[in-house]
Amino acid sequence: MDTTPIALITGASKGIGAATALILARDGFDIWLNYRGDHQAAATVSEAVVALGRDCRLLPFDVADSNATTVALEPLLEEATPFAVINNAGFAADTLMLTMDFEREWKRVLSVHLDGFFLVTKLVLAKMLRKRRGRVVNIVSTSGQAGMAGQVNYSAAKAGLIGATKALAQEMGKRDILVNAVAPGFIQTDMTNDLPWDAILPKIPLGRVGRPEEVAEVVSFLCSAKATYITGQTIAVNGGIYM
């Protein structure tokens, strides 16, 4: 058995992914940190992980690219098996469906969220099965639970990921691989910087925006020994905006 558990986190150079990397490092995980192109941001997170006394491997690849994902992960998986996979990579391309571009705004959003989940998770699951243990945590969204105007693509991607979470949890349960989702609401990240907060905040029962660390702590809980009887669930971290 590996002496130090490993967490593979996609889209972890900033926002919720970066916060998750730091929280899991604090809790004793070495980190495999995936990101697409922001090398400086990824290096900053890596330095913070190392400062916490943990190892951090930087893995720059596009999770929606099958070949790039395989080339990046297969050599590492020959050496070690992550205990946890956190599928966080994603982006929004908001517009009304009537003006949505099929390739750039529909297919690309679904590809990063759904193809990325499939490609990364399938590779690691093959190794997890041999150890008969592991955790998969998918970062979804309130948008995938309630739907949101201007986000038909993003809502579809996140709702699909919620469904995939439930199905995979049923497939993997007897092998002690637990699969859950965390659904953030409005969280202070680069994706939400330009939102009309004066209109949004009154709709949130807690009256404030969430912090990435508040999402990361729930991910950490699901990866811990405290969550050994939880699988197939979607846990909301949304200040009460959707119940």
KEKEZA-722485 format. One line per field, with one value per residue (C-alpha): residue number from 1; residue in one letter; z, y, x. Coordinates in steps of 0.2 Angstrom, whole numbers. Layout:
% residues N
resi NUM:...
resn A:...
w Z:...
v Y:...
u X:...
END
This chain:
% residues 243
resi 1:2:3:4:5:6:7:8:9:10:11:12:13:14:15:16:17:18:19:20:21:22:23:24:25:26:27:28:29:30:31:32:33:34:35:36:37:38:39:40:41:42:43:44:45:46:47:48:49:50:51:52:53:54:55:56:57:58:59:60:61:62:63:64:65:66:67:68:69:70:71:72:73:74:75:76:77:78:79:80:81:82:83:84:85:86:87:88:89:90:91:92:93:94:95:96:97:98:99:100:101:102:103:104:105:106:107:108:109:110:111:112:113:114:115:116:117:118:119:120:121:122:123:124:125:126:127:128:129:130:131:132:133:134:135:136:137:138:139:140:141:142:143:144:145:146:147:148:149:150:151:152:153:154:155:156:157:158:159:160:161:162:163:164:165:166:167:168:169:170:171:172:173:174:175:176:177:178:179:180:181:182:183:184:185:186:187:188:189:190:191:192:193:194:195:196:197:198:199:200:201:202:203:204:205:206:207:208:209:210:211:212:213:214:215:216:217:218:219:220:221:222:223:224:225:226:227:228:229:230:231:232:233:234:235:236:237:238:239:240:241:242:243
resn M:D:T:T:P:I:A:L:I:T:G:A:S:K:G:I:G:A:A:T:A:L:I:L:A:R:D:G:F:D:I:W:L:N:Y:R:G:D:H:Q:A:A:A:T:V:S:E:A:V:V:A:L:G:R:D:C:R:L:L:P:F:D:V:A:D:S:N:A:T:T:V:A:L:E:P:L:L:E:E:A:T:P:F:A:V:I:N:N:A:G:F:A:A:D:T:L:M:L:T:M:D:F:E:R:E:W:K:R:V:L:S:V:H:L:D:G:F:F:L:V:T:K:L:V:L:A:K:M:L:R:K:R:R:G:R:V:V:N:I:V:S:T:S:G:Q:A:G:M:A:G:Q:V:N:Y:S:A:A:K:A:G:L:I:G:A:T:K:A:L:A:Q:E:M:G:K:R:D:I:L:V:N:A:V:A:P:G:F:I:Q:T:D:M:T:N:D:L:P:W:D:A:I:L:P:K:I:P:L:G:R:V:G:R:P:E:E:V:A:E:V:V:S:F:L:C:S:A:K:A:T:Y:I:T:G:Q:T:I:A:V:N:G:G:I:Y:M
w 0:-4:11:6:-3:-20:-26:-45:-47:-64:-68:-52:-56:-49:-40:-33:-40:-32:-15:-16:-19:-4:7:2:4:22:25:20:1:-12:-27:-46:-52:-69:-78:-96:-99:-85:-80:-68:-58:-57:-51:-37:-31:-32:-22:-9:-9:-6:8:17:16:2:-16:-31:-49:-62:-77:-91:-103:-110:-101:-117:-128:-127:-133:-122:-107:-110:-113:-97:-85:-91:-86:-69:-66:-69:-54:-42:-41:-34:-20:-26:-43:-42:-59:-58:-75:-84:-91:-95:-112:-108:-121:-126:-135:-150:-152:-146:-158:-160:-160:-149:-136:-136:-140:-131:-115:-115:-120:-106:-93:-99:-110:-98:-84:-94:-101:-84:-73:-84:-84:-65:-62:-70:-57:-43:-46:-42:-25:-22:-15:-20:-22:-37:-33:-48:-46:-53:-51:-45:-64:-67:-54:-57:-74:-78:-92:-103:-98:-108:-112:-95:-87:-99:-95:-76:-76:-87:-74:-60:-69:-73:-54:-49:-62:-59:-40:-43:-54:-42:-25:-22:-26:-12:-24:-19:-32:-27:-33:-25:-32:-29:-30:-33:-28:-29:-43:-60:-68:-57:-56:-68:-62:-56:-37:-32:-40:-35:-17:-11:-18:-8:10:18:9:3:-10:-6:-5:-14:2:8:-7:-5:13:7:-6:8:19:4:2:21:32:38:22:20:18:6:-13:-27:-19:-24:-10:-12:-7:-12:3:1:-16:-22:-10
v 0:17:26:43:45:54:66:69:86:93:111:115:130:142:144:129:117:126:128:109:105:115:108:90:94:100:84:73:70:72:81:77:95:96:112:117:132:144:139:153:150:131:134:146:132:119:130:131:112:109:122:111:97:87:83:91:85:97:90:102:94:96:84:84:77:58:57:71:63:46:52:62:49:32:33:40:27:13:20:24:25:40:37:51:59:76:81:100:105:116:132:142:150:159:165:161:145:154:163:148:142:123:120:133:135:119:105:113:115:98:90:98:93:76:69:76:66:50:51:55:44:29:28:29:17:3:5:9:-8:-18:-10:-11:7:25:40:50:67:77:96:100:115:122:126:107:105:119:125:143:155:158:142:129:121:123:116:101:97:98:89:75:74:72:57:50:51:41:28:26:25:10:1:4:2:-16:-12:1:15:29:42:58:75:92:106:124:139:156:155:169:164:171:164:174:191:200:194:206:203:217:207:189:192:195:178:169:165:167:184:181:173:157:154:141:134:131:119:111:107:96:88:84:76:65:59:56:41:50:47:29:26:40:36:42:59:77:88:106:121:135:146:140:147:130:117
u 0:6:13:6:-10:-11:-24:-26:-35:-39:-40:-31:-20:-33:-50:-59:-46:-31:-40:-43:-25:-20:-33:-29:-10:-14:-23:-8:-10:3:-4:-4:-9:-17:-19:-21:-10:-7:10:14:-2:1:19:12:0:14:25:12:9:28:28:15:27:19:25:17:18:13:3:0:-13:-30:-42:-53:-38:-38:-20:-13:-22:-15:3:3:-5:0:18:14:1:14:23:8:-11:-20:-32:-43:-47:-55:-63:-63:-58:-71:-76:-91:-96:-112:-124:-142:-145:-151:-134:-123:-110:-110:-92:-85:-98:-108:-96:-81:-90:-97:-81:-71:-83:-89:-75:-62:-71:-72:-54:-46:-57:-56:-37:-36:-50:-41:-28:-40:-49:-33:-32:-50:-51:-52:-63:-69:-76:-84:-86:-103:-114:-130:-133:-133:-146:-158:-153:-149:-154:-139:-130:-139:-122:-115:-131:-131:-113:-115:-131:-123:-109:-122:-129:-113:-108:-123:-121:-102:-106:-117:-104:-89:-98:-94:-76:-75:-72:-84:-90:-98:-101:-100:-111:-105:-116:-109:-91:-78:-67:-61:-77:-89:-79:-90:-107:-120:-118:-131:-144:-138:-134:-152:-157:-144:-151:-134:-132:-114:-104:-95:-76:-66:-60:-78:-80:-63:-67:-82:-71:-58:-72:-77:-59:-57:-61:-76:-85:-84:-103:-107:-107:-118:-122:-122:-118:-122:-111:-122:-127:-145:-149:-155:-163
END
